[in-house]
Amino acid sequence: MYCPVECIVFDCDGVLLQSVDVKTRAFARLAQPFGDEARDMLLYFHARNGGVSRYEKFRWLLEEVLHCEAKPAVLNELGQRFGALVAEEILHCPLVEGAEAVLQRWHNVLPLYVCSGTPQEELRGILQARGLAPYFKAVYGTPPNKASLLRRIVAESALPPEAVLMVGDASTDRYAAQSVGTQFYGVGQELAGGDYPWSADLCALNAWLEQMSIEEML
């Protein structure tokens, strides 16, 4: 039995914006000069670690695949090139279906946050440019990792963790919710079939939240 939700925390890529493919293409382009095998290994690692900072993914590529030192200057350059590759496309990609309805329904009703693996200033710029920033009480990106960010949001909200709902599309989001003790709502095919509420997009989230409110009153 779930507690009533008093705060909602959203991941960004794949939850608010249909931007997962945009970033996958950027990883492929940056890894291609190292060869097809390195590219494919990075894409597999990326797919298995949604929500993890791009810098950690590049560190893994350099150290575990290419067996070289992940120098800060190299990581910084790869990160900046990645940001440049996705910058224009991510400003025009569609919202996840149902996202606008969810934001409009709960804005000014519950505190809404964003907790993402995207670097914080870049994330805030994207949401501002997309006209989404006013919906949120605060927007948090990496560093630190997502579990630490979610823990910060729970503390800031002054609510018990079980009153907070994390909405995510990756195992990283689910792990963050489990480690902090919040509720979790899964979005997208990667998380289908778990022991938590789930839908392919956000079209069912409003109804689920409304039903939770009704059950609490009974």
N, C-alpha and C positions, 0 to 999 in steps of 0.2 A: 504494500500500500504506500503510495507516494504522498509526501507532505504537499501542502499548497505551495505553488511557486510564487516567490516574492521578488525574484530578480532573474533576468535572463542574460546569459553570456553567449555570444555567437562567435564561432570561427568565421573567417572571411572567405577564403578561396574554397569554392565548392558548396558553401553554405549561404553566403550573401551574393557573391559574384560567381558566374560561370567562367572562372579564370584558371581552373586547373590545367586545361589543355594549353593555355597560353604559356604557362610556366614550364610545362613539360617540353614544349618546343624550344624554349630558351635553353633549358638544360641540354637538350640534344645538340643544339648549335654550338654551345660552348665546349662540349666534350668531344665533338666530332674530330677536331684536329688531332686528338690523341688516338684515333682509330675506332673502328666499328665496335670492337669488343669493349673498349673502355666506355664508349657512348652507351651501349646496351646495358652494361653493368650499372652505370650511374642512373639510367632511367629505371631500372629495376629497384635500385636502392631508394630512389625518389618515390616510386609508387608504393613501396612498403613503409615509407616513413613520412607520410603526409603530415604537415604541420611542424616538421623539424626545420630549423633555420637553414637557409641556402648555404650559409658559411660552413655548417657542419657537414652538409652534403658534399661540398667542394673539398673539405678536409678529408673526408672519407675517400673521395676519388684520388686525391693526391697520395695519401698515405697507404691505403689498402689496395688500390688498383695500380697506380703508377709507381708506388714504392719510392716516393721522394718526400722531402721535407715540405710540410705545409707552412711555408713562410707567411707571416702576416701580410706582407706587401702583395704576395701572389693571391692570397685569399681576398684581400680588399679589392684588387683589380678584377678578379672574377665576379665578385659581388656587384661591383659597379657596372660591369658590362652586362650582367644579368638584368639589373634594374633598368638599364637603357633599352635592352631588347624587349622587355615587357611593358615599358612605360606607356607607349601610345595605344597598344592593343587593349590593355587592361582598362583603359578609360572608356572603351566602347563596347566591351563584352556585355552580354545580357545579364540581368539579375537572375538568380536562381528563381524558378517558378514558385510563387507564393511568398517570396521574401518581402515584397512591398506591402502586401496585405498584412503580414505579421507585424512589420514595423509600424504601420499606421494604427493597427489595433491596440498595441501595447505601449506605444510612445505616450508618455505622460500618465500612464497607468502603473507601470512597473519600471524600475531602473533597468536600462539596457546597456550592455557593455560589448565591446569587441575584444577578443583574445586570440591573437594570430601569430604565426611563425614568421610573418613578414617584418622586416625592420620597422621600428616604430614610426619614425618620421615619414618614411615612404608610405606606410599604411595610412597614416593620418592624411597625407596629401591626396592619396587615392580616394578615400572616403569623402574628403572635402570636395574634390573635383566632381565626384559622382553625385553630390547633393545628399549624401547619406549621413554625414557627420552630425547634423542636428538631432538625429534620432537617439544618439548615444550619450550617456552620462560621461563615459570615458572610453578611450580607445587605447589598447595596449598591444605592442608588438615586441619582438625579440630585440636584444636579449633582456631578461634571462629566458629559460625554457618555458613551455606552455603551462606546466604544472605550477611553477613559481608565479607566473602571471595570474593564473586562476586563484591561487592562494591569496595573492595581493588584492584581487577584486573582492573576494569573500570578506577579507578583513576590512576593506574600505566600505563595503555595504553594511557592515555591523549586523549581519544576519547569520544564523546558524548555517553551516554548509548545506544541510539537507533542504533548505529553503531556496537554494540557488540552482538553476537549471543551466547546464552546459549543452549547447547545440553544436554538434560537430560532425565531420564526415570522414574522420581518420582515426586509426587506433591511438594515435597520440592524444587526440581529444578525449577519447574514452579513458585512456590511462590517467590523464590529468584529472578528470572527474572522479575516478576511483581513488586516486591518491589524496585528493583534497576532501572527498566525501560529499560531493554535490550529486544532484540528479543528472541524468544524461539522456539526451534525445539524439538518436543517430539519423544521419541523412546520407543517402547515396548507397550504391551497391556494395561498396567495401564493407559496410557495417550491417548488411542485411542478415537477419536471422539470430541476432543476439537477444539476451534476456533484458531488454530495455525497449522503450517505445522507439519506433523507426518509421521512416517514410522515404520515398525516393527523392522527394524535394520538400519544400516547406508548405505545400498546399494543405496538409493535414494537421499542421501544428496548431493553428488557431482552434480547431475543433477539439484537439486533445487538451489544450490549456483550459478551454471553456468547460469541458467535461470534468476536469480535475476540480475546478471551482465549484461546480454543481455537487459533486460527490462530497466535498468538504462541508457543504451546507446541510447535507442530509443527516 
